[in-house]
Amino acid sequence: MIFQMKNSNTLIQRLKQTPKIIISGAGIGGLSAALCLIEQGIDCEVYEQASELKEVGAGLWLSVNGTRILRSLGLEPQIKESTLEADERVVRLWDSGKTWWLYKKGTTSSSHAPYVMLRAQLHRILIDAVNARKPGTIHLSSRCVGFTQHDDAVEIKLESGEVLRADALIGADGLHSKIREKIFGPLPGRFTKALAWRGLVPMDRLPAHHRSRTVATWVGPLAHVSAYPARWQNQEWMTFSGQVERSDWEIESWHEKGSVQECLSDFTGWHQDIVDIIKNTQTLHKWGLFVRDPLPFWTQGRVTLLGDACHSMVPYLGQGVNMAVEDACVLARCIVANPQDLNLALKKYEQARLDRTTRVANSAASMQYTFHHQDLAHPSTAHDYVSQQWSPEKSRQRYDWIYDYDATTVSV
Ligand SMILES: Cc1cc2nc3c(=O)[nH]c(=O)nc-3n(C[C@H](O)[C@H](O)[C@H](O)COP(=O)(O)OP(=O)(O)OC[C@H]3O[C@@H](n4cnc5c(N)ncnc54)[C@H](O)[C@@H]3O)c2cc1C
């Protein structure tokens, strides 16, 4: 448990010198790291390039390996309040809508039922928690552009020219990390010839039969869709996430917009339920899906990386956000255990995390050819394919090792 780390606080207090940590990036990973550190009495500040913390992003999955960390930080009530508990989880066939049930509330174990929520909600929960515990931690309009290491400190350069001094720097600055670039140089990803559409639909715009609490994964020969309900700003929404194989659009960004027409043409021939969702989506974003080779290391002296900065992954297992939260927890535990030797603490963090995140990223990449498969093109082969790929045994093989990992207790 993360709370067990509090015993180490006495050690830190005895040292009367808590290290000062600077985090670049107030995304999900950076804020989670700040929260884990503050909870343990470690001084930290977060520097974020954006001028405001806008509520952006569509849906994401918090699986049990992520939620057990947030629970240990006391955030379970907020998470529960932001999510709609699913009544069922299903796999559906892209054209006919034929349905297979993976989970039904009350009849199946819910240990693998994810919390589905909007990124904006999780982001807000983390911002509020950091602000409540240590107001003034998050600095906006502060883009980190470089760093210089010294024996006893690291200096962080902001775009404004200001130079900050800290005992360690965490690069939690996402896909296009500047901190990673300073260590490794430019590291473009490899395009997977697929892109992800993301959008939100006000539930009341959809025909009535959509308004059930169903988490659905639709699978097809060249694309798949996740659609699930969410509650946000006192309204119910349907979140739409559609991954499609397409090699003509290669921009790795969360901010690119696409049109309904273009999205519809990516889902030609799909079931009317999917067409309804796309037609009623408020804003559609498209995100080119890239993979990168695993980095050989994450830590250089007093500087390390976290989250997408060091292990971006495609979204097929819904683990990008969960891996960032796991990193944050393990990093804080390593720092608390070694407050007087941060080089060692950061190295131990890397050792604890590199293999796991590499395995998860590789597994996520391989799922493209499970969700998208030519057997799904024909009703004669689709039935056997889905029954086999989503059998209880196959699901356990696919997910148990991911969900069973406990970052609050794993050996570091
Ligand atoms: C705008 C946006 C929308 C997203 N929408 C979704 C979604 O709908 N579904 C989903 O599954 N995932 C989404 N993600 C990605 C998801 O949040 C991450 O994959 C995952 O949470 C890992 O988190 P992270 O903290 O490593 O990266 P991120 O959450 O991407 O956070 C990185 C942060 O670093 C900041 N930053 C970047 N460069 C600098 C710099 N030089 N100096 C200071 N700050 C910097 C960024 O502004 C950002 O706030 C989105 C990410 C972003 C940024």
The ligand as a MOL file (V3000), in Angstrom:
LIG
                    3D

  0  0  0     0  0            999 V3000
M  V30 BEGIN CTAB
M  V30 COUNTS 53 58 0 0 0
M  V30 BEGIN ATOM
M  V30 1 C -5.0600 17.0900 -24.9070 0
M  V30 2 C -4.9900 15.6190 -24.6160 0
M  V30 3 C -6.1110 14.8200 -24.8490 0
M  V30 4 C -6.0620 13.4530 -24.6040 0
M  V30 5 N -7.1760 12.7070 -24.8200 0
M  V30 6 C -7.1710 11.3880 -24.5480 0
M  V30 7 C -8.3260 10.5900 -24.7230 0
M  V30 8 O -9.3650 11.0640 -25.1230 0
M  V30 9 N -8.2540 9.2630 -24.4340 0
M  V30 10 C -7.0880 8.6720 -23.9920 0
M  V30 11 O -7.0650 7.4610 -23.7490 0
M  V30 12 N -5.9750 9.4100 -23.8280 0
M  V30 13 C -5.9870 10.7370 -24.0770 0
M  V30 14 N -4.8450 11.4890 -23.9080 0
M  V30 15 C -3.5910 10.7980 -23.5450 0
M  V30 16 C -3.5030 10.2920 -22.1760 0
M  V30 17 O -3.8430 11.3030 -21.2730 0
M  V30 18 C -2.0700 9.8170 -21.9970 0
M  V30 19 O -1.7900 8.8230 -22.9780 0
M  V30 20 C -1.8270 9.1400 -20.6880 0
M  V30 21 O -2.6420 9.6670 -19.7010 0
M  V30 22 C -0.3680 9.2950 -20.2650 0
M  V30 23 O -0.2430 10.5290 -19.5840 0
M  V30 24 P 1.0200 11.4740 -19.6290 0
M  V30 25 O 0.9280 12.3090 -18.3970 0
M  V30 26 O 2.2570 10.7130 -19.8740 0
M  V30 27 O 0.7920 12.3830 -20.8980 0
M  V30 28 P -0.2910 13.5220 -21.1440 0
M  V30 29 O -1.5320 13.2340 -20.3910 0
M  V30 30 O -0.3420 13.6740 -22.6040 0
M  V30 31 O 0.3450 14.8410 -20.4820 0
M  V30 32 C 1.5090 15.4990 -20.9250 0
M  V30 33 C 1.4340 16.9460 -20.4130 0
M  V30 34 O 2.7110 17.5760 -20.5960 0
M  V30 35 C 2.5020 18.8890 -21.1130 0
M  V30 36 N 3.7360 19.2700 -21.8180 0
M  V30 37 C 4.1710 18.8230 -23.0100 0
M  V30 38 N 5.3730 19.3650 -23.3070 0
M  V30 39 C 5.6950 20.1710 -22.2600 0
M  V30 40 C 6.8280 20.9710 -21.9660 0
M  V30 41 N 7.8860 21.0600 -22.8080 0
M  V30 42 N 6.8550 21.6590 -20.7900 0
M  V30 43 C 5.7930 21.5720 -19.9140 0
M  V30 44 N 4.6870 20.8210 -20.1610 0
M  V30 45 C 4.6510 20.1120 -21.3100 0
M  V30 46 C 1.2710 18.7200 -21.9900 0
M  V30 47 O 0.6460 19.9590 -22.2480 0
M  V30 48 C 0.4160 17.7840 -21.1560 0
M  V30 49 O -0.3650 18.4920 -20.2330 0
M  V30 50 C -4.8480 12.8610 -24.1390 0
M  V30 51 C -3.7080 13.6550 -23.9120 0
M  V30 52 C -3.7660 15.0250 -24.1330 0
M  V30 53 C -2.5410 15.8800 -23.8620 0
M  V30 END ATOM
M  V30 BEGIN BOND
M  V30 1 1 1 2
M  V30 2 1 2 3
M  V30 3 2 2 52
M  V30 4 2 3 4
M  V30 5 1 4 5
M  V30 6 1 4 50
M  V30 7 2 5 6
M  V30 8 1 6 7
M  V30 9 1 6 13
M  V30 10 2 7 8
M  V30 11 1 7 9
M  V30 12 1 9 10
M  V30 13 2 10 11
M  V30 14 1 10 12
M  V30 15 2 12 13
M  V30 16 1 13 14
M  V30 17 1 14 15
M  V30 18 1 14 50
M  V30 19 1 15 16
M  V30 20 1 16 17
M  V30 21 1 16 18
M  V30 22 1 18 19
M  V30 23 1 18 20
M  V30 24 1 20 21
M  V30 25 1 20 22
M  V30 26 1 22 23
M  V30 27 1 23 24
M  V30 28 2 24 25
M  V30 29 1 24 26
M  V30 30 1 24 27
M  V30 31 1 27 28
M  V30 32 2 28 29
M  V30 33 1 28 30
M  V30 34 1 28 31
M  V30 35 1 31 32
M  V30 36 1 32 33
M  V30 37 1 33 34
M  V30 38 1 33 48
M  V30 39 1 34 35
M  V30 40 1 35 36
M  V30 41 1 35 46
M  V30 42 1 36 37
M  V30 43 1 36 45
M  V30 44 2 37 38
M  V30 45 1 38 39
M  V30 46 1 39 40
M  V30 47 2 39 45
M  V30 48 1 40 41
M  V30 49 2 40 42
M  V30 50 1 42 43
M  V30 51 2 43 44
M  V30 52 1 44 45
M  V30 53 1 46 47
M  V30 54 1 46 48
M  V30 55 1 48 49
M  V30 56 2 50 51
M  V30 57 1 51 52
M  V30 58 1 52 53
M  V30 END BOND
M  V30 END CTAB
M  END
